[in-house]
Amino acid sequence: MDKFFQVIGLERNRAKSATNSESCSQSAVLLNVSEGYKYLGITENRNSEVSKETCKRIHEQILMRVERICNGLNGKNTINAINEYALSLINYYIGAVPMEHADYMRIYDDIRKILIKQKIHLQPANTERLYLPRKELGRGLCNLVHKSEKIELQLYKTLFNGQNTSLRRSAILKTMQEENSSTAIIESYLRYRYSIEGEIDINILESAQKASLYNEIHNKTLHEKLYRLKKNELVDIEKSSPWLTNGNISAKEEGRLCYLQDRNMFGGAPGLCQHCKERPKSVDHLASQCNRMLGIDYTQVNANSDVEIRVDTTVATSTKQSANRPDILIYDKKRRLITIIEVGITSQDQLTIVENEKKRKYDVLANEMGSVHKCKTRIIPYVLTWDGIVTVFHKSYAKEIGLTTKIQSYIQFIVLKKTLESISYEYRREGVEIIPRWREKSELDRMKSLEAPDGELSVKQETIS
Ligand SMILES: [Zn+2]
């Protein structure tokens, strides 16, 4: 130490230096028993033990930050802020303070409790989804337990691989092994926890962690239904997620729509559907299968001077056509192109069937119109499920229509929102409140001031709240 100071040409001030080792008392003040030594924010006592106080403080700090973030940012930014601003706090401490699996687990649970309290995540909804990537219909929240495992594994690997070249690394490793610290036994622990055989590295660990989330989902009767799409190779998961990856909706709204997709709305013994009184009531049934419920109008009208756009109008033809009322018909006179867009909202098991039907339904009409107006024709189906799922063909259809990702994510959001409104409205009429405090007063006021100068929205809200 003295040599080091000599080499760099600095002098040491004994009064301002502290040590917890008697042998150094010549050059630094020896600490009292009650005094602590703070090194890079970690308080160590006289015996170089990290005080339990530090762990408690980290825990509190993280929760405080999460609480502060849960206020007003949109869904995606809320989660990003929690990851970057609150959870990154742990990066430095993992491995340096004696925190165990149970400690990380407690912080992890407490974070979720805050999200539930703030209604960013609803308790009956799928917890594992919180920790899956947004492009896999998750919400992208960093999983603190998984994160601690990854950092500890990396720390162990660094020490282990460096023990022959660095005396310091081998000394730290030896101490950790003697103390049987969680980092020293991390490899065998992870092998056991995720049933990993053979070599273990960060990539293997990451995919094992993700697999364990999917495995949990698979074991739950209702939450599993959304993720059945993983088995359908015709479904495009990434293109089914733009409302999560590119949307701009509040964290609470996002939580509610995930809750809808997770289908766990009516508890364990839901009884029969009150409309048809034939099938058990379920989110799937109410959203798409019950024919006694009123359909939801998802379409919207657009107009332009150079182009003729007709929405849901009967087309006059010389021969009698059964299919002559397309959802959207665009006659571009300049480009001499007629586009028929057929919109469909369906359920997961009908998705590809409906998309095919929509594509073929107006074949005859398109041919006839093409020859009458002497122009090209094309038919584009725009089909998604009530929970926003699309096929692998959807991408090219959306491109043909010219929809940006932003617009697509908006369409998905509207479909989900309308579905949720129709289901919750139906149940409100029955006097059963399925979404506790569906719209709080403060939020209602905020929305009124934001988007409804004409009072149209407030009428709509009265029916659902
Ligand atoms: Zn029914």
Boltz pocket constraint, residues with backbone or C-beta under 6 A from the ligand:
constraints:
  - pocket:
      binder: B
      contacts: [[A, 273], [A, 274], [A, 275], [A, 276], [A, 277], [A, 278], [A, 279], [A, 285], [A, 289], [A, 290], [A, 291], [A, 292]]
      max_distance: 6.0
